[in-house]
């Protein structure tokens, strides 16, 4: 049984989040960035959309009376839309207005003092879906529409503004990097829908940029002054003569 030692970065979303552990994925990059400071927990579920995300998050978020016994979520990324944007009558389809309401609901589960899951220590980042390349996506039973996904990416930015939550807009840099061409998005997509390592690197950099400028207290680097320390001291700070007191876990945020 693992003890409660480090607080966490939690990633919630669909297959774009689930695949974040692949080589060069954003979960892997974040885990390396926060090593010894925060654990990265991936709660991405392939095929899921925001209607299904709400009951899932009601189980993976700790309620207020439970939070003292479990790791705190210091940073939460919410990344849905790739499936919500599937055209009706797909069971994955969620109408755009309901998609926005669902995203707001997920944010308010954490931000609202009246919520059973209220967590004032948690910092939230919303992520837009990336462009799709329908010429590359070879799954006629699960179609996608380029323009529809763009509208869902815009919806995330609208929710971010409404909820005062920063948005990692990955649609724009990917589309720009593709020469503003749907076919050019193949540079960042491995199958027309899911990201390759170049695409995930854009996601990672967008998250890092938001942390540095909006949530600097969660910046694990020394670029802007030390704000976080490792849970356990570096080996050369252990008191060799009396090691136990110096080997007690400590808070990461200074």
C-alpha positions as CSV (number, residue, x, y, z in Angstrom):
1,X,0.0,0.0,0.0
2,X,1.4,3.4,-1.1
3,X,1.6,6.1,1.5
4,X,0.4,9.7,0.8
5,X,3.8,11.3,0.1
6,X,3.5,13.7,-2.8
7,X,0.7,15.9,-4.1
8,X,-0.3,15.5,-7.7
9,X,-0.9,16.9,-11.1
10,X,-4.1,15.2,-12.4
11,X,-4.9,15.0,-16.1
12,X,-8.5,14.2,-17.0
13,X,-9.8,13.7,-20.5
14,X,-10.3,11.3,-23.4
15,X,-7.8,9.3,-25.5
16,X,-5.7,12.4,-26.1
17,X,-5.0,12.4,-22.4
18,X,-4.9,8.6,-22.0
19,X,-2.2,8.4,-24.7
20,X,-0.2,11.1,-23.0
21,X,2.0,8.4,-21.5
22,X,3.3,7.4,-24.9
23,X,6.8,8.2,-25.9
24,X,7.1,12.0,-26.1
25,X,3.5,12.4,-24.7
26,X,2.6,15.4,-22.5
27,X,2.0,13.2,-19.4
28,X,5.5,11.8,-19.7
29,X,7.0,15.2,-20.2
30,X,5.1,16.7,-17.2
31,X,6.1,13.7,-15.0
32,X,9.8,14.4,-15.9
33,X,9.3,18.1,-15.2
34,X,7.8,17.5,-11.7
35,X,9.9,14.5,-10.7
36,X,10.3,14.3,-6.9
37,X,7.9,17.3,-6.5
38,X,4.5,16.2,-7.8
39,X,3.2,12.9,-9.1
40,X,1.4,13.0,-12.4
41,X,-1.9,11.0,-12.4
42,X,-3.4,10.2,-15.8
43,X,-7.2,9.8,-15.8
44,X,-7.7,9.9,-19.5
45,X,-10.4,7.5,-20.9
46,X,-10.4,6.8,-24.6
47,X,-13.7,7.5,-26.3
48,X,-15.2,9.5,-23.4
49,X,-16.9,12.8,-23.7
50,X,-18.1,15.4,-21.2
51,X,-21.5,13.8,-20.4
52,X,-19.7,10.8,-19.2
53,X,-16.9,12.8,-17.6
54,X,-19.1,14.3,-14.9
55,X,-20.0,11.0,-13.2
56,X,-16.4,9.8,-13.6
57,X,-15.0,13.0,-12.0
58,X,-17.5,12.6,-9.1
59,X,-15.5,9.4,-8.3
60,X,-11.9,10.5,-9.0
61,X,-12.1,13.8,-7.2
62,X,-12.0,13.6,-3.4
63,X,-14.8,15.3,-1.5
64,X,-13.9,18.0,1.0
65,X,-14.0,15.7,4.1
66,X,-11.7,13.2,2.3
67,X,-9.1,15.6,1.1
68,X,-7.0,15.6,4.2
69,X,-6.3,11.9,3.8
70,X,-5.3,11.9,0.1
71,X,-2.8,13.7,-2.1
72,X,-4.0,17.2,-3.1
73,X,-4.5,18.0,-6.7
74,X,-2.3,21.0,-7.2
75,X,-2.8,21.2,-11.0
76,X,-5.7,19.9,-12.9
77,X,-6.0,19.7,-16.7
78,X,-9.4,19.2,-18.3
79,X,-9.2,18.1,-22.0
80,X,-12.3,17.0,-23.8
81,X,-13.9,17.8,-27.1
82,X,-12.4,15.5,-29.7
83,X,-15.3,13.1,-29.1
84,X,-18.0,15.6,-28.1
85,X,-17.5,17.0,-31.6
86,X,-18.4,13.7,-33.3
87,X,-21.4,14.3,-35.5
88,X,-24.8,13.1,-34.4
89,X,-26.1,10.4,-34.1
90,X,-22.8,9.2,-32.8
91,X,-23.2,8.1,-29.1
92,X,-20.1,10.2,-28.4
93,X,-21.8,13.4,-29.7
94,X,-22.5,16.2,-27.2
95,X,-24.2,19.3,-28.6
96,X,-21.9,22.4,-28.4
97,X,-24.0,24.3,-25.8
98,X,-24.2,21.2,-23.5
99,X,-20.5,20.6,-24.0
100,X,-19.8,24.2,-22.7
101,X,-22.2,23.6,-19.8
102,X,-20.5,20.3,-18.9
103,X,-17.0,22.0,-19.0
104,X,-18.3,24.7,-16.7
105,X,-19.8,22.0,-14.4
106,X,-16.4,20.3,-14.2
107,X,-14.6,23.6,-13.4
108,X,-17.2,24.5,-10.7
109,X,-16.9,21.1,-9.1
110,X,-13.5,22.2,-8.0
111,X,-13.9,26.0,-7.8
112,X,-17.3,26.5,-6.1
113,X,-17.2,26.7,-2.3
114,X,-20.6,25.1,-2.3
115,X,-19.4,22.0,-4.2
116,X,-18.7,18.8,-2.3
117,X,-15.4,18.6,-4.2
118,X,-14.3,22.2,-3.6
119,X,-10.5,22.4,-3.6
120,X,-9.2,26.0,-3.3
121,X,-5.6,24.7,-3.7
122,X,-6.2,23.3,-7.1
123,X,-5.2,25.3,-10.2
124,X,-7.1,24.4,-13.4
125,X,-6.1,24.5,-17.1
126,X,-8.6,23.8,-19.9
127,X,-7.2,22.4,-23.1
128,X,-8.8,22.8,-26.6
129,X,-9.1,19.8,-28.9
130,X,-6.6,19.9,-31.7
131,X,-7.5,20.1,-35.4
132,X,-8.6,16.9,-37.1
133,X,-7.3,15.8,-40.5
134,X,-10.3,14.0,-42.0
135,X,-8.1,13.0,-45.0
136,X,-5.9,11.0,-42.6
137,X,-8.6,9.7,-40.3
138,X,-9.5,6.3,-41.7
139,X,-12.5,5.4,-39.5
140,X,-15.7,5.7,-41.4
141,X,-17.8,4.3,-38.5
142,X,-16.5,7.2,-36.3
143,X,-16.4,10.2,-38.5
144,X,-15.1,13.7,-37.6
145,X,-15.7,17.1,-39.2
146,X,-12.8,19.6,-39.4
147,X,-15.0,22.7,-39.0
148,X,-17.1,21.2,-36.2
149,X,-14.0,20.4,-34.1
150,X,-12.8,24.0,-34.7
151,X,-16.1,25.3,-33.2
152,X,-15.6,23.0,-30.2
153,X,-12.1,24.4,-29.7
154,X,-13.6,27.9,-29.7
155,X,-16.1,26.8,-27.2
156,X,-13.3,25.9,-24.7
157,X,-12.0,29.4,-25.0
158,X,-15.5,30.8,-24.3
159,X,-15.8,28.6,-21.2
160,X,-12.3,29.7,-20.0
161,X,-13.3,33.3,-20.3
162,X,-16.6,32.7,-18.5
163,X,-15.0,30.7,-15.7
164,X,-11.8,32.8,-15.4
165,X,-9.7,29.7,-16.1
166,X,-6.7,29.8,-18.4
167,X,-6.9,27.8,-21.7
168,X,-4.2,26.0,-23.5
169,X,-5.2,26.7,-27.0
170,X,-3.4,24.0,-29.0
171,X,-5.7,24.3,-32.0
172,X,-4.1,27.5,-33.2
173,X,-0.4,26.6,-33.0
174,X,-1.0,23.2,-34.6
175,X,-3.1,24.7,-37.4
176,X,-0.5,27.5,-37.9
177,X,2.3,25.1,-37.9
178,X,0.5,23.0,-40.5
179,X,0.5,26.1,-42.8
180,X,-3.2,26.6,-42.0
181,X,-4.1,23.5,-44.0
182,X,-6.1,20.5,-42.8
183,X,-3.9,18.1,-44.7
184,X,-0.8,19.8,-43.2
185,X,-1.9,18.8,-39.7
186,X,-0.6,15.3,-40.5
187,X,2.7,16.8,-39.2
188,X,1.3,16.7,-35.7
189,X,-1.2,13.8,-35.9
190,X,-0.5,10.1,-36.0
191,X,-3.9,9.1,-37.5
192,X,-5.8,12.3,-38.1
193,X,-7.2,12.5,-34.6
194,X,-4.6,11.6,-32.1
195,X,-1.3,13.5,-31.5
196,X,2.2,12.4,-32.2
197,X,5.2,13.5,-30.2
198,X,5.4,16.8,-32.1
199,X,1.8,17.5,-31.3
200,X,2.2,16.6,-27.6
201,X,5.2,18.9,-27.4
202,X,2.9,21.8,-28.3
203,X,0.5,20.7,-25.5
204,X,3.3,20.5,-23.0
205,X,4.7,23.9,-23.9
206,X,1.3,25.5,-23.6
207,X,0.8,24.1,-20.1
208,X,4.3,25.1,-19.1
209,X,3.7,28.6,-20.4
210,X,0.4,28.9,-18.4
211,X,2.1,27.7,-15.2
212,X,4.9,30.1,-15.6
213,X,2.7,33.2,-16.2
214,X,-0.6,32.4,-14.4
215,X,0.4,29.8,-11.7
216,X,4.0,30.6,-11.0
217,X,3.8,29.0,-7.5
218,X,3.7,25.7,-9.4
219,X,6.7,26.3,-11.5
220,X,9.2,23.5,-10.6
221,X,12.2,25.2,-12.2
222,X,14.6,27.8,-10.9
223,X,14.1,30.0,-14.0
224,X,12.0,32.6,-12.0
225,X,13.4,31.9,-8.6
226,X,12.9,28.7,-6.6
227,X,9.2,28.2,-5.8
228,X,9.1,24.4,-5.3
229,X,11.4,22.0,-3.6
230,X,11.7,18.2,-3.7
231,X,9.6,16.3,-1.2
232,X,12.8,14.6,0.1
233,X,16.0,16.5,0.4
234,X,18.8,16.0,-2.2
235,X,21.3,13.4,-1.1
236,X,24.0,15.9,-0.3
237,X,21.7,17.6,2.2
238,X,21.2,14.5,4.3
239,X,22.7,14.9,7.8
240,X,25.1,11.9,7.7
241,X,25.6,11.9,11.4
242,X,21.9,11.9,12.2
243,X,20.0,11.1,8.9
244,X,16.5,10.4,10.1
245,X,15.3,14.0,10.9
246,X,16.6,15.3,7.5
247,X,14.9,12.4,5.7
248,X,11.4,13.5,6.7
249,X,9.1,14.5,3.8
250,X,8.4,18.2,3.4
251,X,6.0,20.4,1.5
252,X,7.0,21.1,-2.1
253,X,5.8,24.7,-2.2
254,X,7.9,27.3,-0.5
